[in-house]
């Protein structure tokens, strides 16, 4: 059974930093691209950052230069370091694992990030 468990969310002041973690189990982690999405109240879920099995990364324009995605294959972990946080970064952040058998991949339960201005 595939499980993705996010942690590290919380309340932070604007300009501050948070680090999110996602622990994956039940998948061949090294073969999967991993992504972070977020969903703010009343908005659609959007892609924040992605990292391929080979370590190539991509970011939403809104977070480039502020967020960094990384992975530790030996630990089945993916991370999202978020710096210079803004109030518009407030959302539930979800970890996603690519899958060739499950449309849209696998999802974690999400972790709340709230940035106060």
C-alpha positions as CSV (number, residue, x, y, z in Angstrom):
1,X,0.0,0.0,0.0
2,X,1.4,3.4,-1.0
3,X,1.6,6.0,1.7
4,X,2.8,9.6,1.5
5,X,2.9,11.4,4.8
6,X,3.7,15.1,4.9
7,X,5.0,17.0,7.9
8,X,6.5,20.4,8.7
9,X,3.6,22.7,8.1
10,X,2.6,25.5,10.6
11,X,2.2,29.1,11.2
12,X,5.0,31.5,10.2
13,X,5.4,35.3,9.8
14,X,5.9,36.7,6.3
15,X,9.5,36.6,5.4
16,X,10.1,33.5,7.4
17,X,10.9,30.0,6.4
18,X,9.4,26.5,6.7
19,X,10.6,23.1,5.7
20,X,8.2,20.5,4.6
21,X,8.9,16.8,4.4
22,X,7.2,13.9,2.7
23,X,7.9,10.3,3.7
24,X,7.0,7.7,1.0
25,X,6.4,4.0,1.4
26,X,5.0,1.3,-0.7
27,X,6.5,2.5,-4.0
28,X,9.9,2.1,-5.7
29,X,10.8,5.6,-4.7
30,X,13.9,6.0,-6.8
31,X,11.8,5.5,-10.0
32,X,9.2,8.1,-9.3
33,X,9.1,11.8,-10.0
34,X,7.9,13.6,-6.9
35,X,5.9,16.9,-6.7
36,X,4.6,19.3,-4.2
37,X,1.2,20.9,-4.9
38,X,-0.8,23.4,-2.9
39,X,-4.4,24.5,-2.6
40,X,-5.5,27.7,-1.1
41,X,-9.1,28.3,0.0
42,X,-11.3,28.8,-2.9
43,X,-8.6,28.1,-5.4
44,X,-7.6,25.2,-7.6
45,X,-4.7,22.9,-6.6
46,X,-1.5,24.1,-8.3
47,X,1.9,22.6,-8.9
48,X,4.5,24.2,-6.7
49,X,7.6,22.2,-7.5
50,X,8.7,18.9,-9.0
51,X,11.8,16.7,-9.0
52,X,12.5,13.8,-11.3
53,X,14.1,10.5,-10.4
54,X,17.3,11.9,-11.8
55,X,17.1,15.1,-9.7
56,X,16.0,17.6,-12.3
57,X,13.7,20.2,-10.8
58,X,11.0,22.6,-11.9
59,X,9.2,25.3,-10.1
60,X,6.1,27.5,-10.4
61,X,7.1,31.0,-11.4
62,X,5.5,32.3,-8.1
63,X,8.0,30.4,-6.0
64,X,11.2,30.4,-8.1
65,X,14.2,31.6,-6.1
66,X,12.3,31.1,-2.8
67,X,11.5,27.4,-2.7
68,X,13.8,24.5,-3.1
69,X,12.7,20.9,-3.7
70,X,15.0,18.0,-2.9
71,X,14.9,14.3,-2.4
72,X,16.8,11.7,-0.4
73,X,16.3,8.4,-2.2
74,X,18.0,6.4,0.5
75,X,15.4,7.6,3.0
76,X,12.4,7.7,0.6
77,X,11.9,11.3,1.4
78,X,11.2,14.5,-0.5
79,X,11.5,18.0,0.9
80,X,10.4,21.5,0.2
81,X,12.4,24.3,1.7
82,X,10.4,27.5,1.7
83,X,12.1,30.8,2.3
84,X,10.9,34.4,2.1
85,X,7.4,33.2,2.7
86,X,4.5,35.5,1.6
87,X,0.9,35.6,2.7
88,X,-0.1,34.3,-0.7
89,X,1.8,31.1,0.1
90,X,-0.8,30.2,2.6
91,X,-2.3,26.9,1.5
92,X,-2.5,23.2,2.2
93,X,0.6,21.6,0.7
94,X,0.3,18.1,-0.8
95,X,3.0,15.6,-1.7
96,X,2.5,13.7,-4.9
97,X,4.2,10.7,-6.4
98,X,4.1,10.0,-10.1
99,X,2.6,6.7,-11.1
100,X,2.2,4.9,-14.4
101,X,-0.8,2.9,-13.1
102,X,-2.7,5.5,-11.1
103,X,-3.9,8.6,-13.0
104,X,-2.6,11.6,-11.2
105,X,-0.4,9.6,-9.1
106,X,-0.5,9.1,-5.3
107,X,-1.3,11.8,-2.8
108,X,-0.6,12.6,0.8
109,X,-3.1,14.0,3.2
110,X,-1.7,17.5,3.1
111,X,-0.1,19.8,5.6
112,X,-1.3,23.3,6.3
113,X,1.0,26.3,5.8
114,X,-0.2,29.6,7.1
115,X,1.8,32.8,6.5
116,X,0.8,35.8,8.6
117,X,1.4,39.3,7.2
